[in-house]
Amino acid sequence: MQNPPDNDALLRARLQASLGAFQLDLNLQLPARGISVLFGASGAGKSLALRALAGLEPRVSGDVQFADEVWQRGRHWVPAHRRRIAWLCQRAQLFDHLDVSGNLRFAAGRHAASDSGEVDIGRYAEVCGISHLLSRRVGRLSGGEAQRVALCRALLSRPRYLLLDEPLSALDSAARLALCQLLRRLASDEALPMLLVTHSLDEVERVADQVIVLTAGRNQPRLSLAEAMAAPDIGLQAPGELAAVFDLEASAQQDEPDLLRLQIGQDAIHIPWRGPRPDRAVRLRIAARDVTLWPQLPPLSSAQNCLPLQVERIVDGTNPAMRLVIGRCRDGRRLFARITRAAERQLQLTAGQSVFAQFKAVALL
């Protein structure tokens, strides 16, 4: 698949492999910032692609370039340890005979032996939220704690890119949420670009800045999360569970003490909020099933979020009695509404029509 040149790309790869019946044919252009997600079903070739980028898969041929450095081309091959890419996989793979501090000191010592300058273990431990675990034995860590330690160990190598091979798949929901939040902070505060492999849409919604969908060894072009979520035909979301994901900045104007006002162009969304105003964008998920459409401005109700919407198109849903309305907010973002065919007839909905989208609650990601 040929993608147009991406001037923002930091890591570029054109990879091919023929492994029995499986054919890999990738054209990846990964940006210098944020978290990119390689999404696809099991067997799509996600982990194989990740191993090839890291220099761990000699069966894959092609070109890999990081900034101005050529890592793979013809017979030229830069080994994995010289690529300065950190790797985090499903299992933490810590040294059982060492405590947490010992694991981190070992990683820091390896880095010091190959590069000048001391590594501040304490700072990275604080960033990863494991300062209180430094004296704990590895066998006494929970799954989420072990992955945080493994992530801290990876950061001690001062990587230029972080590869993540489904590191959240074995964690419970609370640990998964906490690690998602940590990855987003690291990508922003530490300016560390990442590529996450997953088949979990929940992880995509929570951490992704860009999404690359992989199917049977071939990738679609990179999209922003908003673009990927707003394209019901690329296979990212299940047809019956469509949702829009918005990253919105908090407004300086706050209308109620327990509500946070978020700007969406010239309009606003309000969500329950306690505490100081956030210093970064807030990510929201608005499911199609939670959106009600009105032909005029609705009366005051407990569902206080209401946005003007222009109907873009109306398509069949998974249920024969249902229809999916795809609309555009005034700032151009897409929003979905799932309605019955009877409601479509009663509202006389057509493409280009102006309506109001009302929703009571949004999921805070």
KOLTORLUM-126553 format. One record per residue (C-alpha): x negated, y, z. Coordinates in pm, whole numbers, padded with zeros to 5 digits, always signed. Layout:
XYZ...
***
This chain:
+00000+00000+00000-00145+00334-00108-00086+00623+00131-00167+00986+00043-00491+01120+00198-00447+01235+00557-00666+01533+00646-00590+01481+01015-00716+01122+01018-01004+01031+01249-01005+00654+01191-00939+00526+00838-00918+00162+00735-00839-00025+00416-00834-00391+00514-00753-00718+00336-00756-01082+00441-00623-01409+00306-00577-01655+00591-00391-01954+00454-00038-01843+00373-00082-01514+00561-00191-01212+00358-00313-00893+00529-00310-00572+00324-00341-00258+00535-00403+00109+00470-00427+00284+00808-00501+00650+00873-00507+00719+01246-00513+01073+01386-00763+01237+01616-00508+01298+01890-00217+01133+02065-00100+00774+02083-00036+00585+01760+00169+00267+01782+00137-00031+01549+00483-00186+01577+00605-00516+01441+00738-00860+01520+00518-01144+01640+00307-01275+01352+00309-00946+01160-00071-00915+01188-00093-00646+01458-00362-00806+01675-00560-00911+01368-00566-00548+01252-00677-00432+01597-00961-00685+01608-01075-00576+01262-01088-00210+01367-01294-00304+01672-01545-00502+01463-01441-00839+01605-01289-01000+01295-01538-01098+01022-01263-01274+00822-01117-00932+00729-01283-00744+00444-01250-00383+00339-01354-00035+00454-01343+00115+00804-01456+00473+00866-01458+00673+01190-01492+01047+01125-01807+01059+00905-01938+00719+01020-01891+00414+00798-01833+00110+01019-01756-00145+00747-01813-00139+00373-01935-00428+00163-02229-00585+00348-02256-00289+00585-02117-00381+00927-02151-00185+01251-02118-00427+01547-01842-00377+01802-02069-00251+02084-02192+00037+01865-01847+00159+01764-01775+00312+02107-01417+00183+02103-01268+00059+02429-01029-00236+02436-00745-00318+02675-00556-00644+02623-00274-00838+02788-00492-00967+03071-00716-00739+03273-01015-00981+03256-01183-00847+03570-01469-01018+03756-01305-01219+04034-01621-01232+04247-01637-00851+04272-01403-00604+04435-01253-00316+04236-01547-00088+04310-01792-00358+04200-01609-00402+03869-01622-00028+03805-01988+00004+03906-02080-00278+03671-01905-00101+03382-02063+00233+03473-02406+00069+03497-02375-00079+03150-02287+00264+03015-02575+00433+03197-02816+00182+03049-02719+00282+02696-02648+00654+02733-02776+00946+02935-02578+01108+03215-02400+00972+03519-02041+00851+03508-01810+00989+03778-01640+00670+03900-01447+00862+04164-01291+01099+03912-01179+00822+03679-01047+00618+03973-00840+00919+04080-00714+00977+03725-00601+00613+03705-00447+00618+04052-00667+00343+04196-00878+00533+04452-00704+00345+04733-00790+00010+04572-01169+00043+04546-01244-00200+04831-00975-00452+04736-01063-00792+04594-00943-00856+04241-00736-01156+04350-00523-00932+04571-00422-00692+04292-00078-00690+04137-00051-00712+03758+00002-00338+03725-00288-00258+03959-00520-00493+03770-00434-00325+03439-00501+00018+03592-00843-00104+03704-00911-00248+03357-00808+00084+03204-01039+00275+03440-01323+00037+03348-01256+00106+02980-01270+00483+03039-01608+00452+03209-01758+00360+02871-01658+00708+02748-01486+00567+02439-01407+00773+02133-01096+00565+02065-00892+00330+02285-00734+00015+02140-00452-00145+02338-00333-00497+02252+00005-00534+02428-00138-00449+02774+00212-00395+02918+00376-00719+02805+00316-00915+03129+00415-00634+03369+00743-00578+03547+00955-00276+03453+00823-00049+03731+00457-00123+03654+00523-00086+03281+00681+00256+03332+00393+00374+03552+00130+00261+03302+00321+00424+03013+00316+00754+03202-00056+00714+03274-00137+00647+02908+00051+00959+02800-00137+01170+03057-00472+01031+02944-00399+01095+02580-00315+01456+02663-00542+01551+02952-00849+01350+02848-00795+01413+02473-00841+01039+02413-00675+00907+02094-00523+00559+02122-00376+00282+01908-00123+00061+02089-00004-00271+01946+00343-00374+02061+00669-00534+01955+00861-00354+02233+01078-00065+02120+01094+00060+02480+00715+00107+02480+00733+00284+02144+00992+00528+02277+00798+00597+02595+00443+00651+02466+00425+00694+02089+00335+01016+01913+00307+00838+01577+00446+00504+01460+00319+00261+01196+00558-00026+01123+00388-00350+01019+00577-00627+00839+00417-00950+00718+00070-00800+00700+00166-00476+00523+00217-00137+00684+00449+00150+00610+00309+00506+00614+00252+00670+00950+00548+00868+01086+00591+01088+01389+00802+00926+01661+01092+01162+01586+01074+01075+01215+01056+00701+01284+01348+00707+01527+01553+00920+01288+01506+00677+00995+01753+00392+01049+01635+00210+00737+01271+00139+00835+01357-00138+01082+01222+00023+01398+01553+00008+01586+01825-00254+01597+02114-00124+01383+02364-00139+01669+02137+00037+01921+02025+00349+01735+01902+00643+01939+01725+00973+01880+01415+01065+02079+01331+01431+02140+01024+01593+02295+01152+01923+02434+00987+02209+02621+01145+02346+02938+01299+02689+02904+01189+02974+03129+01560+03037+03180+01721+02795+03425+02100+02806+03467+02153+02577+03770+01922+02476+04059+01957+02101+03993+01945+02119+03613+01650+02164+03380+01718+02360+03062+01532+02222+02758+01510+02415+02435+01605+02255+02105+01560+02538+01861+01812+02809+01946+02021+02558+02142+01964+02390+02477+02010+02057+02656+02049+02030+03034+01928+01731+03236+01934+01656+03612+01604+01772+03763+01456+01835+04106+01117+01989+04162+00892+02233+03978+00933+02312+03610+00732+02056+03403+00413+02181+03241+00450+01959+02933+00723+01844+02697+00996+01622+02838+01089+01315+02632+01459+01230+02605+01649+00940+02449+02001+01004+02322+02182+00685+02218+02435+00694+01933+02693+00522+02153+02679+00811+02403+02760+01086+02148+03114+01215+02090+03200+01430+01788+03440+01726+01791+03568+01931+01497+03547+02248+01711+03375+02356+02031+03504+02113+02297+03664+02225+02624+03462+02238+02944+03406+01892+03090+03155+01690+03290+02978+01615+02960+02814+01956+02942+02560+01896+02665+02697+02009+02331+02504+02076+02010+02619+02208+01672+02566+01935+01412+02592+01911+01035+02693+01570+00904+02422+01439+00671+02576+01104+00583+02805+00833+00719+02711+00466+00685+02854+00130+00789+02771-00001+01135+02699-00357+01241+03061-00390+01354+03299-00368+01054+03529-00141+01256+03248+00107+01333+03064+00376+01138+02733+00551+01203+02725+00928+01160+02381+01073+01088+02369+01446+01155+02120+01730+01172+02083+01972+01461+02023+02337+01379+01647+02292+01421+01647+02002+01170+01626+01709+01414+01846+01408+01349+02110+01292+01595+02326+00979+01565+02686+00912+01667+02864+00576+01657+03237+00613+01596+03530+00402+01484+03665+00410+01130+03989+00540+01277+03805+00838+01431+03634+00904+01098+03973+00924+00926+04130+01139+01197+03840+01387+01197+03827+01373+00814+03448+01354+00835+03247+01415+00518+02884+01488+00437+02802+01855+00488+03077+01909+00747+02997+02108+01063+03092+01943+01394+02989+01952+01758+02806+01661+01926+02881+01619+02295+02703+01383+02535+02712+01347+02910+02377+01197+02990+02041+01132+02834+01774+00879+02926+01460+01047+03057+01150+00878+02917
***
